[in-house]
Amino acid sequence: MDDKEFQIKRLEAIFNNPSFAPIFKSNPRHCINEFARLTPYISCKDIESKMVVIRGCPIGFRNSIDSGKREIIVTYSSINELVNDGWQLD
């Protein structure tokens, strides 16, 4: 199993049984300018709504339950699209 397949399987498992907000490594395509100092993640509320939305929160913020009201970095139509754009779970 290559890394993309691994990332997709892990994210599918998270979306099927949401218990925490997954945090991602910085993506050089998107974590620039106003997003450079944010930690990328998908909020629990977005997961529950089956929305694939990368949001940003202040670096070091670790909270498994988030309001989902943080700034949106990028939105995708699928987990595959997110992974193909270079995002990796942290």
N, CA, C and O atoms as a printed pandas DataFrame, in Angstrom:
     atom_number atom_name residue_name chain_id  residue_number  x_coord  y_coord  z_coord
0              1         N          MET        A               1    0.859   -1.176    0.000
1              2        CA          MET        A               1    0.000    0.000    0.000
2              3         C          MET        A               1    0.901    1.234    0.000
3              4         O          MET        A               1    1.768    1.376    0.863
4              5         N          ASP        A               2    0.694    2.127   -0.971
5              6        CA          ASP        A               2    1.502    3.341   -1.010
6              7         C          ASP        A               2    0.934    4.388   -0.045
7              8         O          ASP        A               2   -0.115    4.178    0.565
8              9         N          ASP        A               3    1.632    5.504    0.082
9             10        CA          ASP        A               3    1.238    6.527    1.064
10            11         C          ASP        A               3   -0.133    7.123    0.765
11            12         O          ASP        A               3   -0.913    7.360    1.687
12            13         N          LYS        A               4   -0.439    7.369   -0.503
13            14        CA          LYS        A               4   -1.756    7.935   -0.839
14            15         C          LYS        A               4   -2.871    6.984   -0.429
15            16         O          LYS        A               4   -3.879    7.409    0.135
16            17         N          GLU        A               5   -2.692    5.710   -0.710
17            18        CA          GLU        A               5   -3.699    4.722   -0.312
18            19         C          GLU        A               5   -3.849    4.694    1.206
19            20         O          GLU        A               5   -4.961    4.618    1.728
20            21         N          PHE        A               6   -2.723    4.757    1.905
21            22        CA          PHE        A               6   -2.751    4.769    3.370
22            23         C          PHE        A               6   -3.514    5.987    3.884
23            24         O          PHE        A               6   -4.366    5.859    4.763
24            25         N          GLN        A               7   -3.214    7.164    3.342
25            26        CA          GLN        A               7   -3.883    8.399    3.762
26            27         C          GLN        A               7   -5.389    8.303    3.515
27            28         O          GLN        A               7   -6.184    8.684    4.374
28            29         N          ILE        A               8   -5.776    7.803    2.359
29            30        CA          ILE        A               8   -7.199    7.682    2.019
30            31         C          ILE        A               8   -7.897    6.725    2.986
31            32         O          ILE        A               8   -8.978    7.031    3.487
32            33         N          LYS        A               9   -7.284    5.571    3.248
33            34        CA          LYS        A               9   -7.899    4.591    4.153
34            35         C          LYS        A               9   -8.043    5.154    5.568
35            36         O          LYS        A               9   -9.072    4.952    6.212
36            37         N          ARG        A              10   -7.024    5.854    6.052
37            38        CA          ARG        A              10   -7.087    6.455    7.393
38            39         C          ARG        A              10   -8.190    7.507    7.454
39            40         O          ARG        A              10   -8.967    7.533    8.409
40            41         N          LEU        A              11   -8.266    8.365    6.454
41            42        CA          LEU        A              11   -9.296    9.408    6.441
42            43         C          LEU        A              11  -10.692    8.822    6.302
43            44         O          LEU        A              11  -11.628    9.310    6.936
44            45         N          GLU        A              12  -10.849    7.801    5.497
45            46        CA          GLU        A              12  -12.152    7.139    5.387
46            47         C          GLU        A              12  -12.570    6.564    6.737
47            48         O          GLU        A              12  -13.736    6.660    7.119
48            49         N          ALA        A              13  -11.624    5.968    7.458
49            50        CA          ALA        A              13  -11.918    5.421    8.785
50            51         C          ALA        A              13  -12.333    6.527    9.746
51            52         O          ALA        A              13  -13.253    6.340   10.542
52            53         N          ILE        A              14  -11.673    7.666    9.682
53            54        CA          ILE        A              14  -12.015    8.811   10.541
54            55         C          ILE        A              14  -13.412    9.322   10.195
55            56         O          ILE        A              14  -14.202    9.615   11.092
56            57         N          PHE        A              15  -13.720    9.430    8.907
57            58        CA          PHE        A              15  -15.039    9.917    8.490
58            59         C          PHE        A              15  -16.152    8.921    8.852
59            60         O          PHE        A              15  -17.279    9.326    9.137
60            61         N          ASN        A              16  -15.836    7.628    8.840
61            62        CA          ASN        A              16  -16.835    6.611    9.182
62            63         C          ASN        A              16  -17.091    6.509   10.676
63            64         O          ASN        A              16  -18.165    6.075   11.093
64            65         N          ASN        A              17  -16.119    6.903   11.479
65            66        CA          ASN        A              17  -16.246    6.821   12.934
66            67         C          ASN        A              17  -15.557    8.034   13.557
67            68         O          ASN        A              17  -14.497    7.890   14.164
68            69         N          PRO        A              18  -16.140    9.227   13.418
69            70        CA          PRO        A              18  -15.469   10.443   13.894
70            71         C          PRO        A              18  -15.383   10.499   15.426
71            72         O          PRO        A              18  -16.393   10.448   16.127
72            73         N          SER        A              19  -14.158   10.605   15.911
73            74        CA          SER        A              19  -13.967   10.740   17.354
74            75         C          SER        A              19  -12.963   11.849   17.684
75            76         O          SER        A              19  -12.767   12.190   18.851
76            77         N          PHE        A              20  -12.337   12.400   16.658
77            78        CA          PHE        A              20  -11.387   13.493   16.856
78            79         C          PHE        A              20  -11.240   14.278   15.556
79            80         O          PHE        A              20  -11.591   13.802   14.477
80            81         N          ALA        A              21  -10.716   15.478   15.689
81            82        CA          ALA        A              21  -10.463   16.319   14.521
82            83         C          ALA        A              21   -9.051   16.015   14.007
83            84         O          ALA        A              21   -8.073   16.331   14.683
84            85         N          PRO        A              22   -8.933   15.407   12.821
85            86        CA          PRO        A              22   -7.604   15.063   12.318
86            87         C          PRO        A              22   -6.794   16.310   11.954
87            88         O          PRO        A              22   -7.299   17.262   11.359
88            89         N          ILE        A              23   -5.537   16.261   12.331
89            90        CA          ILE        A              23   -4.604   17.358   12.062
90            91         C          ILE        A              23   -3.688   16.929   10.922
91            92         O          ILE        A              23   -3.311   15.762   10.820
92            93         N          PHE        A              24   -3.337   17.879   10.074
93            94        CA          PHE        A              24   -2.529   17.600    8.900
94            95         C          PHE        A              24   -1.180   18.307    8.963
95            96         O          PHE        A              24   -1.017   19.323    9.639
96            97         N          LYS        A              25   -0.225   17.741    8.242
97            98        CA          LYS        A              25    1.059   18.405    8.049
98            99         C          LYS        A              25    0.816   19.627    7.165
99           100         O          LYS        A              25   -0.146   19.672    6.399
100          101         N          SER        A              26    1.673   20.584    7.280
101          102        CA          SER        A              26    1.573   21.785    6.458
102          103         C          SER        A              26    1.695   21.414    4.978
103          104         O          SER        A              26    2.549   20.613    4.599
104          105         N          ASN        A              27    0.837   22.001    4.153
105          106        CA          ASN        A              27    0.858   21.762    2.714
106          107         C          ASN        A              27    1.415   23.026    2.058
107          108         O          ASN        A              27    0.798   24.087    2.154
108          109         N          PRO        A              28    2.576   22.932    1.388
109          110        CA          PRO        A              28    3.200   24.134    0.818
110          111         C          PRO        A              28    2.359   24.848   -0.233
111          112         O          PRO        A              28    2.612   26.016   -0.530
112          113         N          ARG        A              29    1.367   24.172   -0.800
113          114        CA          ARG        A              29    0.491   24.826   -1.770
114          115         C          ARG        A              29   -0.501   25.769   -1.092
115          116         O          ARG        A              29   -0.941   26.748   -1.695
116          117         N          HIS        A              30   -0.848   25.479    0.146
117          118        CA          HIS        A              30   -1.931   26.214    0.802
118          119         C          HIS        A              30   -1.519   26.919    2.099
119          120         O          HIS        A              30   -2.129   27.921    2.475
120          121         N          CYS        A              31   -0.505   26.413    2.774
121          122        CA          CYS        A              31   -0.117   26.972    4.078
122          123         C          CYS        A              31    0.896   28.097    3.879
123          124         O          CYS        A              31    2.041   28.020    4.325
124          125         N          ILE        A              32    0.438   29.133    3.202
125          126        CA          ILE        A              32    1.264   30.299    2.907
126          127         C          ILE        A              32    0.492   31.553    3.297
127          128         O          ILE        A              32   -0.703   31.499    3.587
128          129         N          ASN        A              33    1.188   32.667    3.298
129          130        CA          ASN        A              33    0.589   33.962    3.618
130          131         C          ASN        A              33   -0.185   33.895    4.931
131          132         O          ASN        A              33    0.397   33.548    5.959
132          133         N          GLU        A              34   -1.483   34.216    4.929
133          134        CA          GLU        A              34   -2.253   34.268    6.171
134          135         C          GLU        A              34   -2.457   32.879    6.789
135          136         O          GLU        A              34   -2.840   32.780    7.954
136          137         N          PHE        A              35   -2.210   31.812    6.031
137          138        CA          PHE        A              35   -2.387   30.458    6.556
138          139         C          PHE        A              35   -1.078   29.828    7.032
139          140         O          PHE        A              35   -1.081   28.706    7.539
140          141         N          ALA        A              36    0.027   30.534    6.874
141          142        CA          ALA        A              36    1.341   29.967    7.201
142          143         C          ALA        A              36    1.494   29.661    8.688
143          144         O          ALA        A              36    2.241   28.751    9.047
144          145         N          ARG        A              37    0.819   30.380    9.543
145          146        CA          ARG        A              37    0.977   30.192   10.978
146          147         C          ARG        A              37   -0.216   29.473   11.614
147          148         O          ARG        A              37   -0.486   29.617   12.806
148          149         N          LEU        A              38   -0.919   28.699   10.791
149          150        CA          LEU        A              38   -2.075   27.949   11.287
150          151         C          LEU        A              38   -1.817   26.447   11.181
151          152         O          LEU        A              38   -1.076   25.996   10.307
152          153         N          THR        A              39   -2.429   25.687   12.071
153          154        CA          THR        A              39   -2.387   24.231   12.015
154          155         C          THR        A              39   -3.593   23.759   11.196
155          156         O          THR        A              39   -4.731   24.038   11.573
156          157         N          PRO        A              40   -3.370   23.056   10.090
157          158        CA          PRO        A              40   -4.491   22.586    9.270
158          159         C          PRO        A              40   -5.158   21.350    9.884
159          160         O          PRO        A              40   -4.481   20.457   10.393
160          161         N          TYR        A              41   -6.476   21.314    9.830
161          162        CA          TYR        A              41   -7.242   20.198   10.382
162          163         C          TYR        A              41   -8.630   20.166    9.742
163          164         O          TYR        A              41   -9.018   21.096    9.035
164          165         N          ILE        A              42   -9.368   19.093    9.994
165          166        CA          ILE        A              42  -10.780   19.009    9.608
166          167         C          ILE        A              42  -11.572   18.950   10.906
167          168         O          ILE        A              42  -11.302   18.107   11.761
168          169         N          SER        A              43  -12.538   19.833   11.057
169          170        CA          SER        A              43  -13.311   19.877   12.298
170          171         C          SER        A              43  -14.247   18.675   12.406
171          172         O          SER        A              43  -14.664   18.113   11.394
172          173         N          CYS        A              44  -14.569   18.291   13.620
173          174        CA          CYS        A              44  -15.511   17.184   13.860
174          175         C          CYS        A              44  -16.867   17.472   13.236
175          176         O          CYS        A              44  -17.510   16.574   12.693
176          177         N          LYS        A              45  -17.300   18.724   13.314
177          178        CA          LYS        A              45  -18.600   19.075   12.726
178          179         C          LYS        A              45  -18.594   18.902   11.215
179          180         O          LYS        A              45  -19.584   18.456   10.635
180          181         N          ASP        A              46  -17.477   19.254   10.574
181          182        CA          ASP        A              46  -17.378   19.044    9.126
182          183         C          ASP        A              46  -17.391   17.554    8.806
183          184         O          ASP        A              46  -18.039   17.135    7.847
184          185         N          ILE        A              47  -16.689   16.755    9.591
185          186        CA          ILE        A              47  -16.670   15.311    9.363
186          187         C          ILE        A              47  -18.075   14.743    9.515
187          188         O          ILE        A              47  -18.519   13.954    8.680
188          189         N          GLU        A              48  -18.771   15.134   10.565
189          190        CA          GLU        A              48  -20.131   14.645   10.788
190          191         C          GLU        A              48  -21.063   15.034    9.641
191          192         O          GLU        A              48  -22.016   14.316    9.336
192          193         N          SER        A              49  -20.783   16.173    9.009
193          194        CA          SER        A              49  -21.581   16.635    7.867
194          195         C          SER        A              49  -21.054   16.098    6.538
195          196         O          SER        A              49  -21.563   16.441    5.471
196          197         N          LYS        A              50  -20.018   15.243    6.620
197          198        CA          LYS        A              50  -19.371   14.654    5.428
198          199         C          LYS        A              50  -18.796   15.725    4.502
199          200         O          LYS        A              50  -18.792   15.575    3.280
200          201         N          MET        A              51  -18.310   16.808    5.111
201          202        CA          MET        A              51  -17.668   17.889    4.360
202          203         C          MET        A              51  -16.158   17.742    4.487
203          204         O          MET        A              51  -15.640   17.552    5.588
204          205         N          VAL        A              52  -15.454   17.829    3.365
205          206        CA          VAL        A              52  -13.998   17.702    3.352
206          207         C          VAL        A              52  -13.425   19.118    3.273
207          208         O          VAL        A              52  -13.139   19.635    2.193
208          209         N          VAL        A              53  -13.266   19.728    4.452
209          210        CA          VAL        A              53  -12.857   21.129    4.562
210          211         C          VAL        A              53  -11.630   21.226    5.450
211          212         O          VAL        A              53  -11.672   20.850    6.621
212          213         N          ILE        A              54  -10.533   21.732    4.890
213          214        CA          ILE        A              54   -9.343   21.983    5.696
214          215         C          ILE        A              54   -9.492   23.376    6.286
215          216         O          ILE        A              54   -9.653   24.361    5.566
216          217         N          ARG        A              55   -9.434   23.439    7.615
217          218        CA          ARG        A              55   -9.503   24.707    8.343
218          219         C          ARG        A              55   -8.164   24.956    9.004
219          220         O          ARG        A              55   -7.314   24.067    9.056
220          221         N          GLY        A              56   -7.979   26.148    9.502
221          222        CA          GLY        A              56   -6.743   26.476   10.201
222          223         C          GLY        A              56   -7.026   26.986   11.597
223          224         O          GLY        A              56   -7.955   27.765   11.814
224          225         N          CYS        A              57   -6.218   26.539   12.541
225          226        CA          CYS        A              57   -6.301   27.050   13.908
226          227         C          CYS        A              57   -4.895   27.442   14.344
227          228         O          CYS        A              57   -3.919   27.003   13.735
228          229         N          PRO        A              58   -4.776   28.255   15.382
229          230        CA          PRO        A              58   -3.442   28.672   15.822
230          231         C          PRO        A              58   -2.537   27.473   16.088
231          232         O          PRO        A              58   -2.988   26.458   16.618
232          233         N          ILE        A              59   -1.272   27.586   15.723
233          234        CA          ILE        A              59   -0.300   26.509   15.917
234          235         C          ILE        A              59   -0.274   26.106   17.381
235          236         O          ILE        A              59   -0.247   26.950   18.277
236          237         N          GLY        A              60   -0.281   24.799   17.604
237          238        CA          GLY        A              60   -0.237   24.269   18.952
238          239         C          GLY        A              60   -1.601   23.982   19.538
239          240         O          GLY        A              60   -1.696   23.350   20.590
240          241         N          PHE        A              61   -2.654   24.429   18.887
241          242        CA          PHE        A              61   -4.007   24.191   19.371
242          243         C          PHE        A              61   -4.346   22.726   19.161
243          244         O          PHE        A              61   -4.295   22.227   18.037
244          245         N          ARG        A              62   -4.686   22.047   20.223
245          246        CA          ARG        A              62   -5.051   20.623   20.137
246          247         C          ARG        A              62   -6.333   20.417   20.925
247          248         O          ARG        A              62   -6.310   20.300   22.150
248          249         N          ASN        A              63   -7.439   20.374   20.221
249          250        CA          ASN        A              63   -8.728   20.178   20.869
250          251         C          ASN        A              63   -9.527   19.235   19.991
251          252         O          ASN        A              63   -9.748   19.516   18.813
252          253         N          SER        A              64   -9.965   18.113   20.560
253          254        CA          SER        A              64  -10.670   17.126   19.750
254          255         C          SER        A              64  -12.071   17.585   19.356
255          256         O          SER        A              64  -12.639   17.077   18.389
256          257         N          ILE        A              65  -12.631   18.536   20.092
257          258        CA          ILE        A              65  -13.951   19.066   19.754
258          259         C          ILE        A              65  -13.785   20.538   19.416
259          260         O          ILE        A              65  -13.351   21.330   20.252
260          261         N          ASP        A              66  -14.125   20.895   18.209
261          262        CA          ASP        A              66  -13.935   22.267   17.746
262          263         C          ASP        A              66  -15.250   22.769   17.175
263          264         O          ASP        A              66  -16.056   21.989   16.670
264          265         N          SER        A              67  -15.454   24.038   17.255
265          266        CA          SER        A              67  -16.718   24.610   16.794
266          267         C          SER        A              67  -16.901   24.532   15.284
267          268         O          SER        A              67  -18.021   24.676   14.795
268          269         N          GLY        A              68  -15.832   24.308   14.542
269          270        CA          GLY        A              68  -15.946   24.296   13.092
270          271         C          GLY        A              68  -16.024   25.689   12.509
271          272         O          GLY        A              68  -16.324   25.858   11.327
272          273         N          LYS        A              69  -15.753   26.691   13.333
273          274        CA          LYS        A              69  -15.874   28.074   12.875
274          275         C          LYS        A              69  -14.518   28.709   12.608
275          276         O          LYS        A              69  -14.424   29.930   12.483
276          277         N          ARG        A              70  -13.487   27.916   12.520
277          278        CA          ARG        A              70  -12.157   28.437   12.191
278          279         C          ARG        A              70  -12.102   28.785   10.710
279          280         O          ARG        A              70  -12.983   28.419    9.932
280          281         N          GLU        A              71  -11.052   29.497   10.345
281          282        CA          GLU        A              71  -10.911   29.949    8.963
282          283         C          GLU        A              71  -10.714   28.779    7.996
283          284         O          GLU        A              71   -9.915   27.878    8.254
284          285         N          ILE        A              72  -11.434   28.803    6.903
285          286        CA          ILE        A              72  -11.314   27.756    5.880
286          287         C          ILE        A              72  -10.093   28.046    5.016
287          288         O          ILE        A              72   -9.929   29.147    4.492
288          289         N          ILE        A              73   -9.239   27.031    4.880
289          290        CA          ILE        A              73   -8.076   27.129    4.000
290          291         C          ILE        A              73   -8.462   26.669    2.604
291          292         O          ILE        A              73   -8.173   27.349    1.620
292          293         N          VAL        A              74   -9.120   25.503    2.514
293          294        CA          VAL        A              74   -9.533   24.962    1.215
294          295         C          VAL        A              74  -10.629   23.910    1.434
295          296         O          VAL        A              74  -10.668   23.238    2.465
296          297         N          THR        A              75  -11.513   23.787    0.442
297          298        CA          THR        A              75  -12.607   22.823    0.481
298          299         C          THR        A              75  -12.468   21.856   -0.685
299          300         O          THR        A              75  -12.096   22.246   -1.791
300          301         N          TYR        A              76  -12.770   20.592   -0.422
301          302        CA          TYR        A              76  -12.678   19.550   -1.451
302          303         C          TYR        A              76  -14.010   18.836   -1.591
303          304         O          TYR        A              76  -14.852   18.882   -0.694
304          305         N          SER        A              77  -14.190   18.178   -2.725
305          306        CA          SER        A              77  -15.405   17.407   -2.947
306          307         C          SER        A              77  -15.258   15.964   -2.469
307          308         O          SER        A              77  -16.250   15.246   -2.345
308          309         N          SER        A              78  -14.017   15.536   -2.199
309          310        CA          SER        A              78  -13.805   14.156   -1.753
310          311         C          SER        A              78  -12.477   14.032   -1.001
311          312         O          SER        A              78  -11.608   14.901   -1.071
312          313         N          ILE        A              79  -12.363   12.922   -0.286
313          314        CA          ILE        A              79  -11.109   12.609    0.400
314          315         C          ILE        A              79  -10.007   12.385   -0.628
315          316         O          ILE        A              79   -8.872   12.813   -0.418
316          317         N          ASN        A              80  -10.322   11.725   -1.728
317          318        CA          ASN        A              80   -9.317   11.487   -2.779
318          319         C          ASN        A              80   -8.744   12.802   -3.298
319          320         O          ASN        A              80   -7.534   12.926   -3.489
320          321         N          GLU        A              81   -9.610   13.773   -3.524
321          322        CA          GLU        A              81   -9.158   15.080   -4.013
322          323         C          GLU        A              81   -8.218   15.730   -3.000
323          324         O          GLU        A              81   -7.200   16.306   -3.384
324          325         N          LEU        A              82   -8.546   15.644   -1.724
325          326        CA          LEU        A              82   -7.707   16.207   -0.661
326          327         C          LEU        A              82   -6.325   15.555   -0.674
327          328         O          LEU        A              82   -5.309   16.248   -0.661
328          329         N          VAL        A              83   -6.289   14.233   -0.698
329          330        CA          VAL        A              83   -5.013   13.505   -0.681
330          331         C          VAL        A              83   -4.215   13.779   -1.948
331          332         O          VAL        A              83   -2.997   13.946   -1.881
332          333         N          ASN        A              84   -4.876   13.829   -3.099
333          334        CA          ASN        A              84   -4.179   14.106   -4.359
334          335         C          ASN        A              84   -3.613   15.520   -4.412
335          336         O          ASN        A              84   -2.726   15.798   -5.219
336          337         N          ASP        A              85   -4.112   16.416   -3.565
337          338        CA          ASP        A              85   -3.595   17.780   -3.497
338          339         C          ASP        A              85   -2.399   17.881   -2.534
339          340         O          ASP        A              85   -1.865   18.968   -2.313
340          341         N          GLY        A              86   -1.991   16.750   -1.970
341          342        CA          GLY        A              86   -0.766   16.740   -1.175
342          343         C          GLY        A              86   -0.931   16.765    0.331
343          344         O          GLY        A              86    0.076   16.811    1.039
344          345         N          TRP        A              87   -2.149   16.737    0.862
345          346        CA          TRP        A              87   -2.343   16.749    2.313
346          347         C          TRP        A              87   -1.990   15.391    2.900
347          348         O          TRP        A              87   -2.285   14.348    2.317
348          349         N          GLN        A              88   -1.340   15.423    4.088
349          350        CA          GLN        A              88   -0.983   14.209    4.815
350          351         C          GLN        A              88   -1.334   14.394    6.272
351          352         O          GLN        A              88   -1.108   15.458    6.847
352          353         N          LEU        A              89   -1.891   13.345    6.869
353          354        CA          LEU        A              89   -2.172   13.386    8.299
354          355         C          LEU        A              89   -0.883   13.560    9.085
355          356         O          LEU        A              89    0.168   13.042    8.706
356          357         N          ASP        A              90   -0.978   14.283   10.166
357          358        CA          ASP        A              90    0.194   14.512   11.023
358          359         C          ASP        A              90    0.347   13.381   12.012
359          360         O          ASP        A              90    1.274   13.389   12.821
